[in-house]
Amino acid sequence: MNNNFKILSSISLFLLFCFSANGQTELSTSKTGFTLQEALQIARVNNPVLKTEFSNIGIAQSELISAKLRSNPNLSNETLQLLQPSEFANDTRWINGYNREVTWQLSAPFQIAGQRKNKIDIANKSIDLEISNYAEVERNLFSEVAEKWLEIWIAQKQIDIIEIAKKNIDSLVLTNQIRYKNQVITQTDLFRTELLAKQYALQYKSAQQELINLLKEFQLVLGINETANIDINDNFIFDNPPTLDNLLNQSLQERSDVIAAKSMIDVSNSNIKLQKSLAYPQPEIGVLWNPQNKVQYFGISAAIDLPFFSRNQGEIKKSFIIKEQAENHLYTVQNFLKTEIETAYDSYQLQQQNIENYEAVLIQSNIILENVKYAYLKSGTTIIDYLEAQRSWLETQQQYYDALFQYRQSYVQLLSATGLINQLAQ
């Protein structure tokens, strides 16, 4: 990753946080509910976890500033005062310069063997690593946001179908109350109808509370203070995904945790170079001015550690172990990625087929309910048959939307596994 890309990435991330308030207002007032893409965009700007992680990029950039700095020069003074008056120069007192020796030394350490260059290189690679880590945190957050969005979607769908069933049975209760007064049906038939109506009322109330809880969790993960809702009509599944091989190849190159693992190897390689260069001692060279008893002396000083014992052996060995660890981590991530994508892709294909099969069942369920309802009102069947048809209709509707939820969920999991969910938030 070159310096221009890092600068552009940092600036774009910085602008996202600078204009977070404006972005939140614009999206939140656009409609009554957020599409999935809008929810991801809002979370990208406002989520507190991302804001915390963004600081790590700034910390890494500050390390680059430190790596570029050169060592400060060192100014030292040494003063020796003659204490025995008998040894003073003739006709002098203790404060006289003839009875004093002063040494001023100005020196500076020098980084050799490419030490400064290696520090800058490892700092640059660390920025790349933090940018990749930030993208991985984004990917995980977006997966969580999408999951919450889908949970709200299915909860709202469940409320809708329970409400339809509740209205149907409430209407039947009113009809049967009249029919009971007219002695067309028995009290048992009326009670059975009222009992199912009460059950639906309880289900409806519980579903509403579940939706309220999910909306609060959704608001929290978005990182906003106002009430959040979703656009239930948003169909975010646009096109069929590419082939499995294409998804695998693309993810192995572009998914954030793979890039982060590769960046860690780059950091490890740079660290090996740095630790090897630090095995060389840093010489310190300077000049000194030394007036002794008012006799002026000027000289040059030089100092260097003698590497008899410490040659940075421990850090060098550790740097190689860290590199081996990073390579093993990359291998693990790549294997996990392959399994994750294959599983998500197979699940997506299966759920897609299930949806196609459920559509025919849904049509049949509607026809059966209408026919049994008509037959019951014409006294062509019993209340038990009608109530059973009503329950069967509701179960079929719930199973259909559960299957649709699993289909959409599998699509989101495929987006997350391949890393494409980050692009959806653009």
C-alpha positions as CSV (number, residue, x, y, z in Angstrom):
1,M,0.0,0.0,0.0
2,N,1.6,3.3,-1.1
3,N,1.8,6.5,0.8
4,N,-0.8,8.3,-1.4
5,F,-3.4,5.5,-0.8
6,K,-2.8,5.8,3.0
7,I,-3.2,9.5,2.9
8,L,-6.4,9.3,0.9
9,S,-7.8,6.6,3.2
10,S,-7.0,8.6,6.3
11,I,-8.5,11.8,4.9
12,S,-11.7,10.0,3.8
13,L,-12.1,8.4,7.2
14,F,-11.4,11.7,8.9
15,L,-14.1,13.5,6.8
16,L,-16.6,10.8,7.6
17,F,-16.3,11.6,11.3
18,C,-16.1,15.3,10.9
19,F,-19.4,15.4,9.1
20,S,-21.1,12.7,11.1
21,A,-23.8,15.0,12.5
22,N,-24.8,16.3,9.0
23,G,-24.8,12.8,7.5
24,Q,-27.0,11.5,10.3
25,T,-29.5,14.3,9.9
26,E,-29.7,13.9,6.1
27,L,-30.3,10.2,6.2
28,S,-32.6,10.1,9.2
29,T,-35.0,12.6,7.9
30,S,-35.1,11.2,4.3
31,K,-37.9,8.7,5.1
32,T,-39.7,6.9,8.0
33,G,-37.3,3.9,7.8
34,F,-33.7,3.1,6.7
35,T,-32.9,0.8,3.9
36,L,-30.1,-1.7,4.7
37,Q,-27.6,0.4,2.8
38,E,-28.6,3.6,4.6
39,A,-28.3,1.7,8.0
40,L,-24.8,0.6,7.1
41,Q,-23.8,4.1,6.1
42,I,-25.2,5.6,9.3
43,A,-23.3,3.0,11.5
44,R,-20.1,3.7,9.6
45,V,-20.3,7.3,10.6
46,N,-21.9,7.2,14.1
47,N,-21.0,3.8,15.7
48,P,-18.9,4.4,18.8
49,V,-16.8,1.3,18.4
50,L,-15.7,2.5,15.0
51,K,-14.8,5.9,16.4
52,T,-12.6,4.2,19.0
53,E,-10.9,2.0,16.4
54,F,-10.3,5.0,14.2
55,S,-8.0,6.4,16.9
56,N,-5.6,3.5,16.3
57,I,-4.9,4.8,12.8
58,G,-4.0,8.2,14.3
59,I,-1.8,6.5,16.9
60,A,0.1,4.6,14.1
61,Q,0.5,7.9,12.2
62,S,2.0,9.5,15.2
63,E,4.5,6.6,15.5
64,L,5.6,7.5,11.9
65,I,6.3,11.1,13.1
66,S,8.5,9.8,15.9
67,A,10.3,7.4,13.6
68,K,11.3,10.3,11.3
69,L,12.7,12.4,14.1
70,R,16.5,12.5,14.5
71,S,18.2,12.1,17.8
72,N,18.6,15.3,19.9
73,P,22.2,16.6,20.5
74,N,23.4,16.4,24.1
75,L,25.1,19.4,25.8
76,S,27.0,18.6,29.0
77,N,29.1,20.5,31.4
78,E,31.8,19.4,33.9
79,T,33.3,21.9,36.3
80,L,36.2,21.1,38.7
81,Q,37.1,23.6,41.5
82,L,40.4,23.7,43.3
83,L,39.5,23.5,47.1
84,Q,42.9,23.8,48.8
85,P,43.8,27.5,49.2
86,S,47.4,26.7,49.5
87,E,47.3,25.5,46.0
88,F,45.7,28.6,44.6
89,A,47.6,30.6,42.0
90,N,49.4,33.6,43.5
91,D,47.2,36.6,44.5
92,T,44.0,34.7,43.5
93,R,40.8,33.6,45.3
94,W,38.8,30.5,44.9
95,I,36.4,32.1,42.3
96,N,39.3,32.9,40.0
97,G,39.5,31.0,36.7
98,Y,43.1,30.0,37.5
99,N,41.7,27.7,40.2
100,R,39.0,26.0,38.1
101,E,38.8,23.6,35.3
102,V,35.6,23.6,33.0
103,T,34.6,21.2,30.3
104,W,31.8,21.8,27.8
105,Q,30.8,19.0,25.5
106,L,28.3,19.0,22.6
107,S,27.6,15.5,21.2
108,A,25.0,13.6,19.3
109,P,24.3,9.9,18.7
110,F,24.2,8.7,15.1
111,Q,21.9,5.9,13.8
112,I,23.9,3.6,11.6
113,A,23.1,0.4,9.6
114,G,19.8,1.9,8.4
115,Q,18.2,2.1,11.8
116,R,16.3,5.3,11.1
117,K,15.2,4.0,7.7
118,N,14.0,0.7,9.2
119,K,12.0,2.6,11.9
120,I,10.3,4.7,9.2
121,D,9.5,1.5,7.2
122,I,8.0,-0.3,10.1
123,A,5.9,2.7,11.0
124,N,4.6,2.9,7.5
125,K,3.7,-0.8,7.5
126,S,2.0,-0.4,10.9
127,I,-0.3,2.3,9.4
128,D,-1.2,-0.1,6.6
129,L,-2.0,-2.7,9.3
130,E,-4.2,-0.4,11.3
131,I,-6.1,0.6,8.2
132,S,-6.7,-3.1,7.4
133,N,-7.7,-3.8,11.0
134,Y,-10.2,-0.9,10.9
135,A,-11.7,-2.3,7.7
136,E,-12.1,-5.7,9.5
137,V,-13.9,-4.0,12.4
138,E,-16.1,-2.3,9.9
139,R,-16.9,-5.7,8.2
140,N,-17.9,-7.3,11.6
141,L,-20.0,-4.2,12.5
142,F,-21.8,-4.2,9.2
143,S,-22.6,-7.8,9.6
144,E,-24.1,-7.1,13.0
145,V,-26.1,-4.1,11.7
146,A,-27.4,-6.2,8.8
147,E,-28.4,-8.9,11.2
148,K,-30.3,-6.5,13.4
149,W,-31.9,-5.0,10.3
150,L,-33.1,-8.4,9.2
151,E,-34.4,-9.3,12.7
152,I,-36.5,-6.1,12.7
153,W,-37.7,-7.0,9.2
154,I,-38.9,-10.5,10.2
155,A,-40.4,-9.2,13.4
156,Q,-42.4,-6.6,11.5
157,K,-43.5,-9.2,9.0
158,Q,-44.7,-11.5,11.8
159,I,-46.7,-8.6,13.3
160,D,-48.3,-8.0,9.9
161,I,-49.4,-11.6,9.3
162,I,-50.6,-12.0,12.9
163,E,-52.5,-8.7,12.5
164,I,-54.2,-10.1,9.3
165,A,-55.1,-13.4,11.1
166,K,-56.3,-11.4,14.1
167,K,-58.6,-9.2,12.0
168,N,-60.0,-12.3,10.2
169,I,-60.8,-14.1,13.5
170,D,-62.1,-10.9,15.1
171,S,-64.5,-10.5,12.2
172,L,-65.5,-14.1,12.7
173,V,-66.1,-13.5,16.4
174,L,-68.5,-10.7,15.6
175,T,-70.3,-12.9,13.0
176,N,-70.5,-15.9,15.4
177,Q,-71.8,-13.7,18.2
178,I,-74.7,-12.8,16.0
179,R,-75.1,-16.4,14.8
180,Y,-75.1,-17.6,18.4
181,K,-77.9,-15.1,19.3
182,N,-79.8,-16.4,16.3
183,Q,-79.1,-20.0,17.5
184,V,-77.4,-20.9,14.3
185,I,-74.3,-22.1,16.2
186,T,-73.6,-23.5,19.6
187,Q,-71.9,-21.7,22.5
188,T,-68.9,-24.1,22.1
189,D,-68.4,-22.9,18.6
190,L,-68.5,-19.2,19.8
191,F,-66.1,-20.0,22.7
192,R,-63.7,-21.7,20.3
193,T,-63.7,-18.7,18.0
194,E,-63.2,-16.2,20.9
195,L,-60.4,-18.4,22.4
196,L,-58.4,-18.3,19.1
197,A,-59.0,-14.5,18.9
198,K,-57.5,-14.1,22.4
199,Q,-54.5,-16.2,21.5
200,Y,-53.9,-14.1,18.5
201,A,-54.2,-10.9,20.6
202,L,-51.6,-12.2,23.0
203,Q,-49.3,-13.2,20.1
204,Y,-49.7,-9.7,18.6
205,K,-48.9,-8.0,21.8
206,S,-45.8,-10.1,22.4
207,A,-44.6,-9.5,18.8
208,Q,-45.0,-5.8,19.3
209,Q,-42.8,-5.8,22.4
210,E,-40.2,-7.9,20.6
211,L,-40.1,-5.3,17.8
212,I,-39.7,-2.5,20.3
213,N,-36.7,-4.3,21.9
214,L,-35.1,-4.9,18.5
215,L,-35.5,-1.3,17.5
216,K,-33.7,-0.2,20.7
217,E,-30.9,-2.6,19.9
218,F,-30.8,-1.3,16.3
219,Q,-30.6,2.3,17.5
220,L,-27.7,1.4,19.8
221,V,-25.7,-0.4,17.1
222,L,-26.3,2.5,14.7
223,G,-24.9,4.9,17.3
224,I,-27.7,7.4,17.0
225,N,-29.9,9.0,19.7
226,E,-33.2,9.2,17.8
227,T,-35.6,6.3,17.2
228,A,-34.6,4.2,14.3
229,N,-36.8,2.1,12.0
230,I,-36.3,0.2,8.7
231,D,-37.7,0.4,5.3
232,I,-39.5,-2.9,5.2
233,N,-40.0,-2.7,1.5
234,D,-36.2,-2.5,0.7
235,N,-35.2,-5.4,-1.5
236,F,-31.4,-5.3,-1.2
237,I,-30.8,-8.5,-3.0
238,F,-30.0,-7.2,-6.5
239,D,-28.2,-9.7,-8.6
240,N,-27.2,-13.3,-8.3
241,P,-23.7,-13.5,-6.8
242,P,-20.7,-14.5,-9.0
243,T,-19.5,-18.1,-9.1
244,L,-18.0,-19.7,-6.0
245,D,-14.5,-19.7,-7.5
246,N,-14.7,-16.0,-8.4
247,L,-15.9,-15.2,-4.9
248,L,-13.1,-17.2,-3.3
249,N,-10.4,-15.7,-5.5
250,Q,-11.6,-12.2,-4.9
251,S,-12.0,-12.6,-1.1
252,L,-8.5,-14.1,-0.8
253,Q,-7.2,-10.9,-2.3
254,E,-9.5,-8.3,-0.9
255,R,-11.1,-9.4,2.3
256,S,-10.0,-7.1,5.2
257,D,-8.8,-9.8,7.6
258,V,-6.6,-11.4,4.8
259,I,-5.2,-8.0,4.0
260,A,-4.6,-7.4,7.7
261,A,-2.8,-10.8,8.0
262,K,-0.6,-10.0,5.0
263,S,0.1,-6.5,6.5
264,M,1.2,-8.2,9.7
265,I,3.7,-10.2,7.8
266,D,5.1,-7.0,6.2
267,V,5.4,-5.5,9.6
268,S,7.2,-8.6,10.8
269,N,9.7,-8.4,8.0
270,S,10.4,-4.8,8.6
271,N,10.8,-5.5,12.3
272,I,13.4,-8.2,11.6
273,K,15.4,-5.6,9.6
274,L,15.0,-3.1,12.4
275,Q,16.1,-5.5,15.2
276,K,19.1,-6.6,13.1
277,S,20.2,-3.0,12.6
278,L,19.8,-2.3,16.3
279,A,22.4,-5.0,17.0
280,Y,24.9,-2.4,15.9
281,P,25.8,0.1,18.6
282,Q,25.0,3.7,18.1
283,P,28.2,5.9,18.1
284,E,28.1,9.3,19.8
285,I,30.4,12.0,18.3
286,G,30.9,15.5,19.6
287,V,33.2,18.4,20.2
288,L,34.4,19.8,23.5
289,W,35.8,23.0,24.9
290,N,37.9,22.7,28.0
291,P,39.5,25.8,29.6
292,Q,41.9,24.5,32.3
293,N,43.2,27.2,34.6
294,K,42.4,29.7,31.9
295,V,44.3,27.7,29.3
296,Q,42.0,27.0,26.4
297,Y,41.6,23.5,25.0
298,F,39.4,22.3,22.1
299,G,38.9,18.6,21.2
300,I,36.7,16.0,19.6
301,S,34.9,13.3,21.5
302,A,33.6,9.9,20.4
303,A,31.9,7.1,22.3
304,I,30.4,3.7,21.3
305,D,29.0,0.7,23.1
306,L,31.2,-2.4,23.0
307,P,28.9,-5.2,21.9
308,F,30.6,-7.9,24.0
309,F,27.4,-9.2,25.7
310,S,24.3,-7.5,24.3
311,R,23.8,-7.6,20.5
312,N,20.0,-7.5,20.6
313,Q,19.9,-11.3,20.4
314,G,16.6,-11.6,22.2
315,E,14.6,-9.1,20.1
316,I,16.0,-10.5,16.9
317,K,14.9,-14.0,17.8
318,K,11.5,-12.7,18.9
319,S,11.1,-10.9,15.5
320,F,11.5,-14.2,13.7
321,I,9.0,-15.9,15.9
322,I,6.5,-13.0,15.3
323,K,6.9,-13.4,11.6
324,E,6.3,-17.2,11.8
325,Q,3.3,-16.5,13.9
326,A,2.0,-14.0,11.4
327,E,2.5,-16.5,8.5
328,N,0.6,-19.2,10.5
329,H,-2.2,-16.7,11.1
330,L,-2.5,-15.9,7.4
331,Y,-2.7,-19.6,6.6
332,T,-5.4,-20.0,9.2
333,V,-7.4,-17.0,8.0
334,Q,-7.3,-18.2,4.4
335,N,-8.5,-21.7,5.3
336,F,-11.3,-20.3,7.5
337,L,-12.3,-17.9,4.7
338,K,-12.6,-20.8,2.2
339,T,-14.8,-22.8,4.5
340,E,-16.9,-19.8,5.5
341,I,-17.5,-18.7,1.9
342,E,-18.3,-22.3,0.7
343,T,-20.8,-22.7,3.6
344,A,-22.4,-19.3,3.0
345,Y,-22.7,-19.9,-0.7
346,D,-24.3,-23.4,-0.3
347,S,-26.7,-22.0,2.3
348,Y,-27.6,-19.2,-0.1
349,Q,-28.3,-21.6,-2.9
350,L,-30.4,-23.8,-0.7
351,Q,-32.5,-21.0,0.8
352,Q,-33.1,-19.6,-2.7
353,Q,-34.6,-22.9,-3.8
354,N,-36.7,-23.1,-0.6
355,I,-38.3,-19.7,-1.4
356,E,-39.3,-20.9,-4.9
357,N,-40.9,-24.0,-3.4
358,Y,-42.7,-22.0,-0.7
359,E,-44.4,-19.7,-3.1
360,A,-46.7,-22.5,-4.4
361,V,-47.5,-23.6,-0.9
362,L,-48.4,-20.0,0.0
363,I,-50.9,-19.8,-2.8
364,Q,-52.5,-23.1,-1.8
365,S,-52.8,-22.0,1.8
366,N,-54.7,-18.8,0.8
367,I,-57.1,-20.8,-1.5
368,I,-57.8,-23.4,1.3
369,L,-58.6,-20.7,3.8
370,E,-61.0,-18.9,1.5
371,N,-62.8,-22.1,0.5
372,V,-63.1,-23.4,4.1
373,K,-64.3,-19.9,5.3
374,Y,-66.9,-19.8,2.6
375,A,-68.1,-23.4,3.3
376,Y,-68.3,-22.6,7.1
377,L,-70.4,-19.5,6.6
378,K,-72.7,-21.5,4.3
379,S,-72.8,-24.2,7.0
380,G,-71.0,-26.6,4.7
381,T,-68.3,-27.5,7.3
382,T,-67.7,-27.2,11.1
383,I,-66.0,-24.5,13.1
384,I,-63.2,-26.9,13.8
385,D,-62.3,-27.2,10.1
386,Y,-62.3,-23.4,9.8
387,L,-60.2,-22.7,12.8
388,E,-57.8,-25.4,11.7
389,A,-57.6,-23.8,8.3
390,Q,-56.9,-20.5,9.9
391,R,-54.2,-21.9,12.1
392,S,-52.7,-23.7,9.1
393,W,-52.7,-20.4,7.1
394,L,-50.9,-18.5,9.8
395,E,-48.3,-21.3,10.2
396,T,-47.7,-21.4,6.5
397,Q,-47.4,-17.6,6.4
398,Q,-44.9,-17.7,9.3
399,Q,-42.9,-20.5,7.7
400,Y,-42.8,-18.6,4.4
401,Y,-41.4,-15.5,6.0
402,D,-39.1,-17.5,8.1
403,A,-37.8,-19.0,4.9
404,L,-37.5,-15.6,3.3
405,F,-35.7,-14.3,6.4
406,Q,-33.2,-17.3,6.2
407,Y,-32.8,-16.5,2.5
408,R,-32.0,-12.9,3.1
409,Q,-29.8,-13.8,6.1
410,S,-27.8,-16.3,4.0
411,Y,-27.3,-13.5,1.4
412,V,-26.0,-11.1,4.1
413,Q,-23.7,-13.9,5.4
414,L,-22.4,-14.4,1.9
415,L,-21.7,-10.6,1.6
416,S,-20.0,-10.7,5.0
417,A,-17.9,-13.8,4.3
418,T,-16.7,-12.3,1.0
419,G,-16.1,-8.8,2.4
420,L,-18.5,-7.3,-0.2
421,I,-20.7,-6.0,2.6
422,N,-18.1,-3.2,3.1
423,Q,-18.8,-2.1,-0.5
424,L,-22.6,-2.0,0.2
425,A,-21.9,0.7,2.8
426,Q,-20.2,3.0,0.3
